[in-house]
Amino acid sequence: MLTDIHPKLPMRDKTVTRNFYINKLHFQEFGSADFDGYLMLTKDRIQIHFFEFKDLDPNENYGQVYIRTDDINSFYQSLLERKTSIHPNGQLKRKPWGQIEFSILDPDNNLLTFGQSI
């Protein structure tokens, strides 16, 4: 009976978060209302929500999301073309648990890991 999940991650600055996800990852804003301190973004069939946390210390943020994809190589290449920084320990790699994965950090150090089943 569960149908979807929309993770909620912290953000310090709504404008910075919006720009990163829209310009670097090609997300779109979801909904027509501009909620104070809240942001909803969508890409393909997923949504990520963000709540304002102005006092967030990015070095102490452990927000993480695992996002499955069906075309990881093309998505990875598109990020490289847009000069999106790949996490130093998260380059595109085949993992022993049957996934190909890579990771990036957003401006607030939320870890986004993208994976595709082999």
C-alpha positions as CSV (number, residue, x, y, z in Angstrom):
1,M,0.0,0.0,0.0
2,L,3.0,2.3,0.2
3,T,3.4,4.0,-3.2
4,D,6.1,6.7,-3.0
5,I,8.7,8.2,-0.8
6,H,9.8,11.9,-0.9
7,P,12.9,12.4,1.3
8,K,13.2,15.7,3.1
9,L,16.7,17.1,3.4
10,P,18.0,20.2,5.2
11,M,19.0,23.4,3.3
12,R,20.6,26.6,4.5
13,D,19.6,28.8,1.6
14,K,16.6,28.1,-0.6
15,T,18.0,30.0,-3.6
16,V,21.3,28.2,-3.5
17,T,19.6,24.8,-3.2
18,R,17.1,25.6,-6.0
19,N,19.9,26.8,-8.3
20,F,22.1,23.7,-7.7
21,Y,19.4,21.1,-8.3
22,I,17.9,22.9,-11.3
23,N,21.1,24.0,-13.0
24,K,23.4,21.1,-12.2
25,L,21.0,18.1,-11.9
26,H,18.2,19.4,-14.2
27,F,15.4,19.1,-11.6
28,Q,12.3,21.2,-11.8
29,E,10.4,23.0,-9.1
30,F,7.3,21.0,-8.1
31,G,4.0,22.8,-7.4
32,S,3.0,26.4,-8.0
33,A,3.3,27.8,-4.5
34,D,6.5,29.3,-3.2
35,F,6.4,28.1,0.4
36,D,8.5,30.0,3.0
37,G,11.4,27.8,4.1
38,Y,10.3,24.8,2.1
39,L,11.3,23.6,-1.4
40,M,10.0,20.7,-3.5
41,L,11.9,19.6,-6.6
42,T,11.2,16.8,-9.1
43,K,13.0,15.0,-11.9
44,D,11.5,12.1,-13.9
45,R,9.6,10.1,-11.3
46,I,11.2,11.3,-8.1
47,Q,10.8,14.2,-5.7
48,I,13.1,15.6,-3.1
49,H,11.8,18.1,-0.5
50,F,13.9,20.5,1.4
51,F,13.3,22.3,4.7
52,E,15.1,25.4,5.8
53,F,17.7,24.9,8.5
54,K,19.7,28.2,8.5
55,D,22.0,27.1,11.4
56,L,23.0,23.8,9.6
57,D,26.7,23.1,9.8
58,P,27.4,21.3,6.5
59,N,30.3,19.5,8.1
60,E,27.9,17.9,10.6
61,N,25.2,17.1,8.1
62,Y,24.5,13.4,7.5
63,G,21.5,13.8,5.1
64,Q,21.7,11.0,2.5
65,V,19.5,9.7,-0.3
66,Y,20.0,6.7,-2.6
67,I,18.4,7.3,-6.0
68,R,18.0,4.4,-8.5
69,T,18.3,5.1,-12.2
70,D,18.0,3.0,-15.4
71,D,20.7,4.9,-17.4
72,I,23.5,5.7,-15.0
73,N,26.2,6.1,-17.6
74,S,24.3,8.9,-19.5
75,F,23.3,10.6,-16.3
76,Y,26.9,10.5,-15.0
77,Q,28.3,11.9,-18.3
78,S,25.7,14.7,-18.3
79,L,26.8,15.8,-14.8
80,L,30.5,15.8,-15.9
81,E,29.6,17.9,-18.9
82,R,27.9,20.4,-16.6
83,K,31.0,20.5,-14.4
84,T,29.1,19.0,-11.5
85,S,31.6,17.8,-8.8
86,I,31.6,14.1,-8.1
87,H,32.3,13.1,-4.5
88,P,36.0,12.3,-4.2
89,N,35.2,8.8,-2.9
90,G,32.1,8.4,-5.1
91,Q,33.3,8.0,-8.7
92,L,31.3,5.8,-11.0
93,K,32.2,2.3,-10.0
94,R,30.8,-1.3,-10.1
95,K,30.1,-2.4,-6.5
96,P,30.2,-6.0,-5.2
97,W,26.5,-5.8,-4.2
98,G,25.4,-5.7,-7.8
99,Q,25.1,-2.0,-8.5
100,I,27.0,0.6,-10.5
101,E,27.1,3.8,-8.4
102,F,28.4,7.3,-8.0
103,S,27.8,10.1,-5.4
104,I,27.7,13.8,-5.2
105,L,27.3,16.3,-2.4
106,D,24.9,19.2,-2.7
107,P,25.7,22.7,-1.3
108,D,24.7,21.6,2.2
109,N,26.6,18.3,2.1
110,N,23.6,16.1,1.6
111,L,25.0,13.0,0.0
112,L,23.2,11.9,-3.2
113,T,24.1,8.4,-4.3
114,F,22.9,7.2,-7.7
115,G,22.8,3.5,-8.5
116,Q,21.7,1.1,-11.2
117,S,21.4,-2.7,-10.9
118,I,23.9,-4.6,-13.0
